[in-house]
């Protein structure tokens, strides 16, 4: 058994990678650069299965400046690809998910490369919902909208479709996890 402390406020529940060796969590602290704003961070911990664990330094190849960003982060989702690598996804959570701007992120455990994906016209406080193989993604966002990237549609592009669940909700974000049918035809 091991435990770790993260600075600031943990966002969501820590997610364990497919091999059980890596644990991922986003957390937010107050920004020193932009007063009144949150600074997001992705922390990655390695489980050595001997009761020890430790944070993996994020200054390695490809980590660039995305491990810490002057933007509040939402919770993460993890999918393990067929080659055994974990891919971690999350979005920015400006104004508690009510803002009309944001960015999606992807972290690759094989290369420790963080990528800023699609800039969005919405913010989110929910972890993305991913298909089992990681080829499709759905995300609830600002304005009571659900956004979808079906198979074959790059997560770096804008969503292939978006739908407003409750037009009278104003800027209220989707605040519950999305469920997707096994055939990926229905989202609720």
LINWO-V770014 format. One record per residue. SS is DSSP state (@ for helix, = for strand, . for the rest). PHI is phi in whole degrees, 0 to 359 (* if undefined). PSI is psi in degrees with one decimal (none if undefined). Layout:
ss->SS phi->PHI psi->PSI
ss->SS phi->PHI psi->PSI
This chain:
ss->. phi->* psi->139.5
ss->. phi->215 psi->162.6
ss->. phi->219 psi->159.9
ss->. phi->218 psi->152.1
ss->. phi->248 psi->134.7
ss->. phi->249 psi->148.7
ss->. phi->286 psi->141.3
ss->. phi->82 psi->-143.8
ss->= phi->251 psi->119.0
ss->= phi->293 psi->142.5
ss->= phi->249 psi->116.7
ss->= phi->74 psi->-159.3
ss->= phi->254 psi->137.4
ss->= phi->305 psi->140.0
ss->= phi->249 psi->132.0
ss->= phi->266 psi->133.1
ss->. phi->292 psi->168.2
ss->. phi->299 psi->-31.5
ss->. phi->270 psi->-4.1
ss->. phi->77 psi->3.8
ss->. phi->269 psi->-25.2
ss->= phi->241 psi->143.1
ss->= phi->236 psi->133.8
ss->= phi->238 psi->137.9
ss->= phi->207 psi->142.8
ss->= phi->260 psi->151.1
ss->= phi->209 psi->154.7
ss->= phi->238 psi->139.5
ss->= phi->232 psi->170.4
ss->= phi->285 psi->135.0
ss->. phi->287 psi->136.0
ss->. phi->274 psi->-22.0
ss->. phi->280 psi->-47.5
ss->. phi->243 psi->97.2
ss->. phi->304 psi->135.3
ss->. phi->88 psi->-2.1
ss->. phi->247 psi->156.5
ss->= phi->269 psi->151.2
ss->= phi->245 psi->123.4
ss->= phi->268 psi->150.5
ss->= phi->214 psi->139.2
ss->= phi->261 psi->124.6
ss->= phi->249 psi->138.4
ss->= phi->239 psi->127.4
ss->= phi->242 psi->144.0
ss->= phi->254 psi->131.5
ss->= phi->261 psi->120.2
ss->. phi->266 psi->5.3
ss->. phi->64 psi->12.0
ss->. phi->244 psi->26.8
ss->. phi->80 psi->10.2
ss->. phi->239 psi->146.4
ss->= phi->210 psi->155.7
ss->= phi->202 psi->155.8
ss->= phi->289 psi->135.6
ss->. phi->275 psi->125.8
ss->. phi->302 psi->137.3
ss->. phi->262 psi->16.6
ss->. phi->260 psi->16.6
ss->. phi->282 psi->-175.2
ss->. phi->304 psi->130.5
ss->. phi->84 psi->-8.4
ss->. phi->291 psi->-29.0
ss->@ phi->40 psi->-150.4
ss->@ phi->269 psi->5.3
ss->@ phi->280 psi->-15.1
ss->@ phi->297 psi->-35.6
ss->= phi->238 psi->130.2
ss->= phi->215 psi->142.4
ss->. phi->285 psi->66.0
ss->. phi->202 psi->138.9
ss->. phi->287 psi->135.9
ss->= phi->260 psi->147.2
ss->. phi->270 psi->-179.2
ss->. phi->287 psi->160.7
ss->. phi->262 psi->157.2
ss->= phi->234 psi->146.5
ss->= phi->235 psi->136.4
ss->= phi->230 psi->138.9
ss->= phi->259 psi->120.2
ss->. phi->284 psi->170.0
ss->. phi->298 psi->-22.6
ss->. phi->274 psi->4.1
ss->. phi->90 psi->-2.1
ss->. phi->273 psi->144.7
ss->= phi->272 psi->139.4
ss->= phi->239 psi->123.7
ss->= phi->250 psi->133.2
ss->= phi->233 psi->144.8
ss->= phi->196 psi->168.2
ss->= phi->234 psi->170.2
ss->= phi->280 psi->145.4
ss->. phi->240 psi->53.3
ss->@ phi->299 psi->141.0
ss->@ phi->49 psi->44.4
ss->@ phi->54 psi->37.7
ss->@ phi->86 psi->7.0
ss->. phi->261 psi->-8.3
ss->. phi->284 psi->156.7
ss->. phi->260 psi->34.2
ss->. phi->204 psi->159.0
ss->= phi->173 psi->-170.3
ss->= phi->207 psi->144.0
ss->= phi->261 psi->151.7
ss->= phi->230 psi->153.7
ss->= phi->225 psi->136.2
ss->= phi->240 psi->131.1
ss->= phi->252 psi->118.1
ss->. phi->290 psi->-20.8
ss->. phi->287 psi->-38.6
ss->. phi->251 psi->-8.2
ss->. phi->57 psi->33.9
ss->= phi->263 psi->126.2
ss->= phi->258 psi->133.5
ss->= phi->233 psi->131.8
ss->= phi->281 psi->119.8
ss->= phi->270 psi->-128.1
ss->= phi->285 psi->126.9
ss->= phi->292 psi->141.1
ss->= phi->241 psi->161.1
ss->. phi->261 psi->29.3
ss->. phi->202 psi->166.7
ss->. phi->239 psi->163.4
ss->. phi->216 psi->149.0
ss->. phi->244 psi->7.4
ss->. phi->249 psi->150.0
ss->. phi->289 psi->142.5
ss->. phi->299 psi->150.2
ss->= phi->260 psi->128.3
ss->= phi->241 psi->148.7
ss->. phi->291 psi->161.8
ss->. phi->303 psi->-34.0
ss->. phi->265 psi->0.4
ss->. phi->77 psi->15.1
ss->. phi->266 psi->-9.3
ss->. phi->228 psi->149.0
ss->= phi->218 psi->144.5
ss->= phi->228 psi->144.3
ss->= phi->211 psi->132.0
ss->= phi->272 psi->142.5
ss->= phi->217 psi->-166.2
ss->@ phi->303 psi->149.6
ss->@ phi->73 psi->22.1
ss->@ phi->59 psi->38.5
ss->= phi->253 psi->150.1
ss->= phi->244 psi->135.7
ss->= phi->240 psi->143.0
ss->= phi->227 psi->139.7
ss->= phi->238 psi->96.6
ss->. phi->286 psi->171.6
ss->. phi->311 psi->137.7
ss->. phi->86 psi->-5.7
ss->. phi->254 psi->120.7
ss->. phi->295 psi->135.5
ss->. phi->291 psi->-14.7
ss->. phi->281 psi->-12.4
ss->. phi->265 psi->168.5
ss->. phi->297 psi->157.6
ss->. phi->303 psi->149.1
ss->. phi->290 psi->-29.2
ss->= phi->208 psi->155.6
ss->= phi->217 psi->146.6
ss->= phi->220 psi->139.3
ss->= phi->269 psi->120.8
ss->. phi->283 psi->-42.6
ss->. phi->226 psi->94.8
ss->@ phi->302 psi->-22.4
ss->@ phi->273 psi->2.9
ss->@ phi->281 psi->-7.7
ss->. phi->64 psi->-126.2
ss->. phi->263 psi->5.8
ss->. phi->302 psi->126.8
ss->. phi->279 psi->160.6
ss->. phi->294 psi->128.4
ss->. phi->236 psi->14.9
ss->. phi->234 psi->151.0
ss->. phi->298 psi->146.5
ss->. phi->273 psi->146.2
ss->. phi->245 psi->140.4
ss->= phi->235 psi->136.4
ss->. phi->294 psi->157.8
ss->. phi->302 psi->-33.6
ss->. phi->272 psi->4.0
ss->. phi->62 psi->20.7
ss->. phi->270 psi->-21.6
ss->. phi->230 psi->140.2
ss->= phi->235 psi->134.9
ss->. phi->214 psi->none
